[in-house]
Amino acid sequence: MFKKKYTCLMFGEGRNDKDFIYALSELEKFKFHTKSWRFTYGNAHGGSAYDVLNLCKSERTGAEDFVLCFIDLDDLKHDYSQTWEVEKQKLENDSIKHGVMIIWFLDKLEEELRRVLGEEYKDHSAVSEAKKSTDKFINSNLWKRILNPIKECEDYLESLEQEKNESVY
C-alpha cells in the first residue's frame, strides 16, 4: 500500500537556526523517525519573536501539513521582562490560529546546544555539532520537543486518512 508523504515547513529565527534544523533533519536517526515526511526550510533574519512568527506565517504556502517555527525565548524575555509569559501565550495563540506550532529554544539556540552538548560546545557550527553528537541529541529534551510534535501530527493525519478511507467503503 502506498504511504503518503506529509510536508513540514521548519522555520528558524536566523540562518544559524535554519542550518541547525536542516542538519538535525539530515541525521539518520531523525530520518528514520520521520520517513513519512518531506521537510522544507526557511528563516527570518533575527528580529523580535513577533517578527519571526509573522515571517513564518507569510512563508507558508498552504500546502504544508505541519509548520514548526523555532523561536528564541531570550529576546522575548528581554523585550517584555515583566510580561514575557503573557506575550509568549499571545504568540502561541496566534500561531495556532494560523496552523503554526512554535518550538521555543529555552533561551537561544546556542544555549540550547550547551544544554545538550555540555560545556564543550563553544559557539561552533551548529551543523557540525549536530552531526558529531547524534547520541547526545537523540536523548535530549530538545530532540523530544521537536520530534514528538511531528510524530503526533503524523498520527493525527494518518487517523484522518483512515477515517476518509473507511467512509469511502
FINUBA-602942 format. One record per atom (N, C-alpha, C): residue in three letters; atom name; x, z, y. Coordinates in steps of 0.2 Angstrom, whole numbers, plus 5000, padded with zeros to 4 digits. Layout:
<nodes>
r,a,u,w,v
ALA,CA,X,Z,Y
...
</nodes>
This chain:
<nodes>
r,a,u,w,v
MET,N,5004,5000,4994
MET,CA,5000,5000,5000
MET,C,5004,5000,5006
PHE,N,5003,4996,5011
PHE,CA,5006,4996,5017
PHE,C,5005,5002,5022
LYS,N,5011,5005,5024
LYS,CA,5011,5011,5028
LYS,C,5012,5009,5035
LYS,N,5007,5011,5039
LYS,CA,5008,5009,5046
LYS,C,5013,5013,5050
LYS,N,5017,5009,5054
LYS,CA,5022,5012,5058
LYS,C,5019,5014,5065
TYR,N,5020,5021,5067
TYR,CA,5017,5023,5073
TYR,C,5023,5022,5078
THR,N,5021,5022,5085
THR,CA,5026,5022,5090
THR,C,5026,5028,5095
CYS,N,5032,5030,5097
CYS,CA,5033,5035,5101
CYS,C,5038,5034,5107
LEU,N,5035,5035,5113
LEU,CA,5040,5035,5118
LEU,C,5043,5042,5119
MET,N,5050,5042,5119
MET,CA,5053,5048,5121
MET,C,5057,5047,5128
PHE,N,5054,5051,5132
PHE,CA,5056,5050,5139
PHE,C,5060,5057,5142
GLY,N,5066,5055,5144
GLY,CA,5071,5061,5146
GLY,C,5071,5061,5154
GLU,N,5074,5067,5156
GLU,CA,5074,5068,5163
GLU,C,5079,5064,5167
GLY,N,5085,5063,5163
GLY,CA,5090,5059,5166
GLY,C,5094,5055,5160
ARG,N,5099,5051,5162
ARG,CA,5102,5047,5157
ARG,C,5105,5051,5152
ASN,N,5108,5057,5153
ASN,CA,5111,5061,5148
ASN,C,5106,5063,5143
ASP,N,5100,5065,5145
ASP,CA,5095,5067,5141
ASP,C,5092,5061,5137
LYS,N,5092,5055,5140
LYS,CA,5090,5049,5136
LYS,C,5095,5048,5130
ASP,N,5101,5048,5132
ASP,CA,5107,5047,5127
ASP,C,5106,5052,5121
PHE,N,5105,5058,5123
PHE,CA,5105,5063,5118
PHE,C,5099,5062,5113
ILE,N,5093,5061,5116
ILE,CA,5087,5059,5112
ILE,C,5088,5053,5108
TYR,N,5091,5048,5110
TYR,CA,5092,5042,5106
TYR,C,5097,5044,5101
ALA,N,5102,5048,5102
ALA,CA,5107,5050,5097
ALA,C,5104,5054,5092
LEU,N,5100,5059,5094
LEU,CA,5096,5063,5089
LEU,C,5092,5059,5084
SER,N,5088,5054,5087
SER,CA,5084,5050,5083
SER,C,5087,5045,5079
GLU,N,5094,5044,5080
GLU,CA,5098,5040,5075
GLU,C,5101,5044,5070
LEU,N,5100,5050,5070
LEU,CA,5103,5054,5064
LEU,C,5099,5053,5058
GLU,N,5103,5052,5052
GLU,CA,5100,5050,5046
GLU,C,5094,5055,5044
LYS,N,5095,5062,5045
LYS,CA,5090,5067,5044
LYS,C,5084,5066,5048
PHE,N,5085,5064,5054
PHE,CA,5079,5063,5059
PHE,C,5075,5057,5056
LYS,N,5079,5051,5055
LYS,CA,5076,5045,5052
LYS,C,5072,5047,5046
PHE,N,5075,5051,5041
PHE,CA,5071,5052,5035
PHE,C,5064,5055,5037
HIS,N,5064,5060,5041
HIS,CA,5058,5064,5043
HIS,C,5053,5060,5047
THR,N,5056,5054,5050
THR,CA,5051,5050,5055
THR,C,5051,5043,5053
LYS,N,5052,5042,5046
LYS,CA,5052,5035,5044
LYS,C,5045,5031,5045
SER,N,5040,5034,5047
SER,CA,5034,5031,5049
SER,C,5034,5029,5056
TRP,N,5039,5030,5060
TRP,CA,5039,5030,5067
TRP,C,5044,5025,5070
ARG,N,5042,5021,5075
ARG,CA,5047,5017,5079
ARG,C,5047,5021,5086
PHE,N,5053,5021,5089
PHE,CA,5054,5025,5095
PHE,C,5056,5020,5100
THR,N,5054,5021,5106
THR,CA,5056,5018,5112
THR,C,5059,5024,5117
TYR,N,5063,5022,5122
TYR,CA,5066,5027,5126
TYR,C,5066,5026,5133
GLY,N,5065,5031,5137
GLY,CA,5065,5030,5144
GLY,C,5068,5036,5148
ASN,N,5070,5035,5154
ASN,CA,5072,5041,5158
ASN,C,5071,5041,5165
ALA,N,5070,5046,5168
ALA,CA,5069,5047,5175
ALA,C,5077,5047,5178
HIS,N,5078,5048,5184
HIS,CA,5084,5049,5187
HIS,C,5085,5056,5190
GLY,N,5083,5061,5187
GLY,CA,5083,5068,5190
GLY,C,5076,5069,5193
GLY,N,5076,5073,5198
GLY,CA,5070,5075,5202
GLY,C,5067,5081,5199
SER,N,5061,5082,5202
SER,CA,5058,5088,5200
SER,C,5054,5087,5193
ALA,N,5052,5092,5190
ALA,CA,5048,5092,5184
ALA,C,5042,5087,5185
TYR,N,5039,5088,5191
TYR,CA,5033,5084,5193
TYR,C,5035,5076,5193
ASP,N,5041,5075,5196
ASP,CA,5043,5068,5197
ASP,C,5044,5065,5190
VAL,N,5048,5069,5185
VAL,CA,5049,5067,5179
VAL,C,5043,5065,5175
LEU,N,5038,5070,5175
LEU,CA,5031,5069,5172
LEU,C,5028,5062,5174
ASN,N,5028,5062,5181
ASN,CA,5024,5056,5184
ASN,C,5028,5049,5182
LEU,N,5034,5049,5182
LEU,CA,5038,5043,5180
LEU,C,5037,5042,5172
CYS,N,5036,5047,5168
CYS,CA,5035,5046,5161
CYS,C,5028,5043,5160
LYS,N,5023,5046,5164
LYS,CA,5016,5043,5163
LYS,C,5016,5036,5166
SER,N,5020,5034,5171
SER,CA,5020,5027,5173
SER,C,5023,5022,5168
GLU,N,5028,5025,5164
GLU,CA,5032,5021,5159
GLU,C,5027,5020,5153
ARG,N,5022,5023,5152
ARG,CA,5018,5022,5146
ARG,C,5015,5015,5147
THR,N,5014,5012,5141
THR,CA,5011,5005,5141
THR,C,5004,5006,5138
GLY,N,5002,5011,5135
GLY,CA,4996,5012,5132
GLY,C,4996,5010,5125
ALA,N,5001,5007,5122
ALA,CA,5002,5005,5115
ALA,C,5005,5011,5111
GLU,N,5007,5016,5114
GLU,CA,5011,5021,5111
GLU,C,5006,5026,5107
ASP,N,5007,5028,5101
ASP,CA,5003,5033,5098
ASP,C,5005,5040,5100
PHE,N,5011,5041,5103
PHE,CA,5013,5048,5105
PHE,C,5018,5047,5110
VAL,N,5018,5051,5115
VAL,CA,5023,5051,5120
VAL,C,5026,5058,5121
LEU,N,5033,5059,5121
LEU,CA,5036,5065,5122
LEU,C,5040,5065,5128
CYS,N,5039,5070,5133
CYS,CA,5043,5070,5139
CYS,C,5047,5076,5139
PHE,N,5054,5075,5140
PHE,CA,5058,5080,5139
PHE,C,5060,5083,5147
ILE,N,5059,5089,5148
ILE,CA,5060,5091,5155
ILE,C,5064,5098,5155
ASP,N,5068,5099,5159
ASP,CA,5072,5105,5160
ASP,C,5068,5110,5164
LEU,N,5068,5116,5161
LEU,CA,5065,5122,5165
LEU,C,5068,5124,5171
ASP,N,5075,5123,5171
ASP,CA,5079,5127,5176
ASP,C,5077,5125,5183
ASP,N,5075,5118,5184
ASP,CA,5073,5116,5191
ASP,C,5066,5119,5193
LEU,N,5062,5119,5188
LEU,CA,5055,5122,5189
LEU,C,5056,5129,5191
LYS,N,5060,5133,5188
LYS,CA,5061,5140,5189
LYS,C,5064,5141,5196
HIS,N,5069,5136,5198
HIS,CA,5072,5136,5204
HIS,C,5067,5135,5210
ASP,N,5063,5129,5209
ASP,CA,5058,5127,5214
ASP,C,5053,5131,5215
TYR,N,5050,5135,5210
TYR,CA,5045,5139,5210
TYR,C,5046,5146,5207
SER,N,5051,5149,5210
SER,CA,5054,5155,5207
SER,C,5049,5161,5205
GLN,N,5044,5161,5210
GLN,CA,5039,5166,5208
GLN,C,5033,5164,5204
THR,N,5032,5158,5204
THR,CA,5026,5155,5201
THR,C,5027,5149,5196
TRP,N,5033,5149,5193
TRP,CA,5035,5144,5189
TRP,C,5031,5143,5182
GLU,N,5029,5149,5180
GLU,CA,5024,5149,5174
GLU,C,5018,5146,5175
VAL,N,5015,5147,5181
VAL,CA,5009,5143,5183
VAL,C,5010,5136,5184
GLU,N,5015,5134,5187
GLU,CA,5017,5127,5188
GLU,C,5018,5124,5181
LYS,N,5021,5127,5177
LYS,CA,5023,5125,5170
LYS,C,5016,5123,5167
GLN,N,5011,5128,5167
GLN,CA,5004,5127,5164
GLN,C,5001,5121,5168
LYS,N,5001,5120,5174
LYS,CA,4998,5114,5178
LYS,C,5001,5108,5175
LEU,N,5008,5107,5174
LEU,CA,5011,5102,5171
LEU,C,5009,5100,5164
GLU,N,5008,5105,5160
GLU,CA,5006,5104,5153
GLU,C,4999,5102,5153
ASN,N,4995,5104,5157
ASN,CA,4988,5102,5158
ASN,C,4987,5095,5160
ASP,N,4991,5093,5165
ASP,CA,4991,5086,5167
ASP,C,4994,5082,5162
SER,N,4999,5084,5158
SER,CA,5002,5079,5153
SER,C,4997,5078,5148
ILE,N,4993,5083,5146
ILE,CA,4988,5082,5140
ILE,C,4983,5077,5142
LYS,N,4981,5077,5149
LYS,CA,4976,5073,5151
LYS,C,4978,5066,5150
HIS,N,4985,5065,5151
HIS,CA,4987,5058,5151
HIS,C,4991,5056,5144
GLY,N,4989,5060,5139
GLY,CA,4992,5059,5132
GLY,C,5000,5060,5132
VAL,N,5002,5064,5135
VAL,CA,5009,5066,5135
VAL,C,5011,5073,5133
MET,N,5015,5074,5128
MET,CA,5017,5081,5127
MET,C,5024,5082,5130
ILE,N,5024,5088,5133
ILE,CA,5031,5090,5136
ILE,C,5035,5094,5131
ILE,N,5041,5092,5130
ILE,CA,5046,5096,5127
ILE,C,5050,5099,5132
TRP,N,5050,5106,5133
TRP,CA,5054,5109,5138
TRP,C,5061,5111,5135
PHE,N,5066,5109,5139
PHE,CA,5073,5112,5137
PHE,C,5073,5119,5141
LEU,N,5074,5124,5137
LEU,CA,5073,5131,5139
LEU,C,5077,5132,5146
ASP,N,5082,5129,5147
ASP,CA,5085,5129,5154
ASP,C,5086,5121,5156
LYS,N,5091,5119,5153
LYS,CA,5093,5111,5154
LYS,C,5096,5109,5148
LEU,N,5097,5103,5147
LEU,CA,5100,5100,5141
LEU,C,5106,5103,5139
GLU,N,5111,5104,5143
GLU,CA,5117,5107,5142
GLU,C,5117,5114,5139
GLU,N,5112,5118,5142
GLU,CA,5111,5125,5140
GLU,C,5108,5125,5133
GLU,N,5104,5120,5132
GLU,CA,5100,5120,5125
GLU,C,5106,5118,5120
LEU,N,5110,5113,5122
LEU,CA,5116,5112,5117
LEU,C,5120,5118,5116
ARG,N,5121,5122,5121
ARG,CA,5125,5128,5119
ARG,C,5122,5132,5115
ARG,N,5115,5133,5115
ARG,CA,5112,5137,5111
ARG,C,5112,5135,5103
VAL,N,5112,5128,5103
VAL,CA,5113,5125,5096
VAL,C,5120,5125,5093
LEU,N,5125,5123,5097
LEU,CA,5131,5122,5095
LEU,C,5136,5128,5096
GLY,N,5134,5133,5100
GLY,CA,5138,5139,5102
GLY,C,5143,5137,5108
GLU,N,5147,5141,5109
GLU,CA,5152,5141,5115
GLU,C,5156,5135,5114
GLU,N,5157,5132,5108
GLU,CA,5162,5126,5108
GLU,C,5159,5120,5112
TYR,N,5153,5120,5113
TYR,CA,5150,5114,5117
TYR,C,5152,5116,5125
LYS,N,5156,5111,5127
LYS,CA,5158,5112,5134
LYS,C,5157,5106,5139
ASP,N,5150,5104,5139
ASP,CA,5148,5098,5143
ASP,C,5151,5091,5140
HIS,N,5152,5091,5134
HIS,CA,5155,5085,5131
HIS,C,5149,5080,5131
SER,N,5150,5074,5128
SER,CA,5145,5069,5127
SER,C,5140,5072,5122
ALA,N,5133,5072,5125
ALA,CA,5128,5074,5120
ALA,C,5127,5070,5114
VAL,N,5129,5064,5115
VAL,CA,5128,5059,5109
VAL,C,5133,5061,5104
SER,N,5140,5062,5105
SER,CA,5144,5063,5100
SER,C,5143,5070,5097
GLU,N,5141,5075,5101
GLU,CA,5140,5081,5099
GLU,C,5134,5081,5094
ALA,N,5129,5077,5095
ALA,CA,5123,5077,5091
ALA,C,5125,5074,5084
LYS,N,5129,5069,5084
LYS,CA,5132,5066,5078
LYS,C,5136,5070,5074
LYS,N,5141,5074,5078
LYS,CA,5146,5078,5075
LYS,C,5143,5084,5072
SER,N,5137,5087,5074
SER,CA,5135,5093,5072
SER,C,5128,5093,5069
THR,N,5127,5088,5065
THR,CA,5120,5087,5062
THR,C,5117,5093,5059
ASP,N,5121,5097,5055
ASP,CA,5119,5103,5052
ASP,C,5116,5108,5056
LYS,N,5120,5109,5062
LYS,CA,5118,5114,5067
LYS,C,5111,5112,5070
PHE,N,5110,5105,5071
PHE,CA,5104,5103,5074
PHE,C,5098,5104,5070
ILE,N,5099,5102,5064
ILE,CA,5093,5102,5059
ILE,C,5090,5109,5058
ASN,N,5094,5114,5059
ASN,CA,5092,5121,5058
ASN,C,5091,5124,5065
SER,N,5090,5121,5070
SER,CA,5089,5124,5077
SER,C,5082,5124,5079
ASN,N,5081,5128,5084
ASN,CA,5074,5129,5087
ASN,C,5073,5122,5090
LEU,N,5078,5119,5094
LEU,CA,5077,5113,5097
LEU,C,5074,5107,5092
TRP,N,5078,5107,5087
TRP,CA,5076,5102,5081
TRP,C,5068,5103,5080
LYS,N,5066,5109,5078
LYS,CA,5059,5110,5076
LYS,C,5054,5109,5082
ARG,N,5056,5110,5088
ARG,CA,5052,5109,5094
ARG,C,5051,5101,5095
ILE,N,5056,5097,5093
ILE,CA,5055,5090,5093
ILE,C,5052,5087,5087
LEU,N,5054,5089,5081
LEU,CA,5051,5086,5075
LEU,C,5044,5088,5073
ASN,N,5043,5095,5074
ASN,CA,5036,5097,5072
ASN,C,5030,5093,5076
PRO,N,5031,5092,5082
PRO,CA,5025,5089,5085
PRO,C,5024,5082,5083
ILE,N,5030,5078,5081
ILE,CA,5030,5072,5079
ILE,C,5026,5072,5072
LYS,N,5028,5076,5068
LYS,CA,5025,5077,5061
LYS,C,5018,5079,5062
GLU,N,5016,5083,5066
GLU,CA,5009,5085,5067
GLU,C,5005,5079,5069
CYS,N,5008,5075,5074
CYS,CA,5004,5069,5076
CYS,C,5003,5064,5071
GLU,N,5009,5063,5067
GLU,CA,5008,5059,5061
GLU,C,5003,5061,5056
ASP,N,5002,5067,5055
ASP,CA,4997,5070,5050
ASP,C,4990,5068,5053
TYR,N,4989,5069,5060
TYR,CA,4983,5068,5063
TYR,C,4981,5061,5063
LEU,N,4986,5056,5064
LEU,CA,4985,5049,5064
LEU,C,4983,5047,5057
GLU,N,4987,5049,5052
GLU,CA,4985,5047,5045
GLU,C,4978,5050,5043
SER,N,4976,5055,5046
SER,CA,4969,5058,5044
SER,C,4964,5053,5047
LEU,N,4965,5051,5053
LEU,CA,4961,5046,5057
LEU,C,4960,5040,5053
GLU,N,4966,5037,5051
GLU,CA,4966,5031,5047
GLU,C,4962,5032,5040
GLN,N,4963,5038,5037
GLN,CA,4960,5039,5031
GLN,C,4952,5039,5032
GLU,N,4950,5042,5037
GLU,CA,4943,5043,5039
GLU,C,4940,5036,5040
LYS,N,4944,5032,5044
LYS,CA,4942,5025,5045
LYS,C,4941,5021,5039
ASN,N,4946,5021,5035
ASN,CA,4946,5018,5028
ASN,C,4940,5020,5024
GLU,N,4939,5026,5024
GLU,CA,4933,5029,5020
GLU,C,4927,5027,5022
SER,N,4926,5026,5029
SER,CA,4920,5024,5032
SER,C,4918,5016,5031
VAL,N,4924,5012,5029
VAL,CA,4923,5005,5028
VAL,C,4920,5004,5021
TYR,N,4922,5009,5016
TYR,CA,4920,5008,5009
TYR,C,4913,5011,5008
</nodes>
